[in-house]
Amino acid sequence: MTTPVRTDLDAYRIAVAELPESAVASLGMEGAVTVVSGGGAWWAVASDAITAGAAAVVVAQPAVAPSEALDALVSLAGATPVIVQRPLLRADVVAAVGASIQKLPAPGALAVECHAPARTLGPALRDAIGWARVIAGAPLAPGVTESWGGRVLALLESARGSAVSIVAAAQPGAPSLGRARITSIAQARVEVDADLDTVACVTDAAGRSILPALFESPERVALRRAIAAVRAAEPLSDLADLRHDTALAAALLSAPPA
């Protein structure tokens, strides 16, 4: 059985062609997995797709959205799955890291470092916060924060008690989508280096384990997740997680200097 997919993005057209047993190209949105570009006011385009009867919506590399727009999209989406393909927070790597640390206690502290060109610092910091949330295993709340001239120093706290320090800066010459490095400070150390190719490893008493490299394109990953969500009629947390990370990143970037 194939699921119809509506997209104008070349990378997703390729992904559809690579999944002939589960996906087929469609010209209409109704009943189809609809892919929208994350540029511009993508939240409005995603809302229109849901209103048009899309079975699911995939947002490709979303720009930073206003919190109120995300709130409205969450309310409108209801049971319609919304899958978010985030540049530095690949869902398959998140799943692999989550499986490797699920039995570990919450880390006492995490250190987050992030840099990006000025135009992409917002999305990069948002995704870096997402990684901290994943490794901490709980939502985060702001503590002490100061921001000046495209630089951020912050201390967050997770609902499980982890202290999360963040250093972020706009930097010419940084990777175009940004780069984030997250390190947990605990008996078992988790390290994630998120770039175009994300590397994750866990160090414990047994030694250092590097998670296997994943070579599937992020577009195929997002499309497979969308098709699976439609067939299983299961809700996903992508949009709620995006709203959480976006709100924190916005608060950090807008904090006054000390």
Secondary structure as UniProt FT lines:
FT   STRAND          3..6
FT   HELIX           10..18
FT   TURN            20..22
FT   STRAND          23..25
FT   TURN            30..31
FT   STRAND          33..37
FT   HELIX           42..51
FT   TURN            52..53
FT   STRAND          56..60
FT   HELIX           67..77
FT   TURN            78..79
FT   STRAND          82..86
FT   TURN            87..88
FT   HELIX           91..101
FT   TURN            102..103
FT   STRAND          109..116
FT   HELIX           118..120
FT   HELIX           121..136
FT   STRAND          140..148
FT   TURN            149..150
FT   STRAND          151..158
FT   TURN            159..160
FT   STRAND          163..170
FT   TURN            172..173
FT   TURN            176..177
FT   STRAND          179..185
FT   STRAND          189..194
FT   STRAND          199..204
FT   TURN            205..206
FT   STRAND          207..210
FT   HELIX           218..232
FT   HELIX           238..253
//
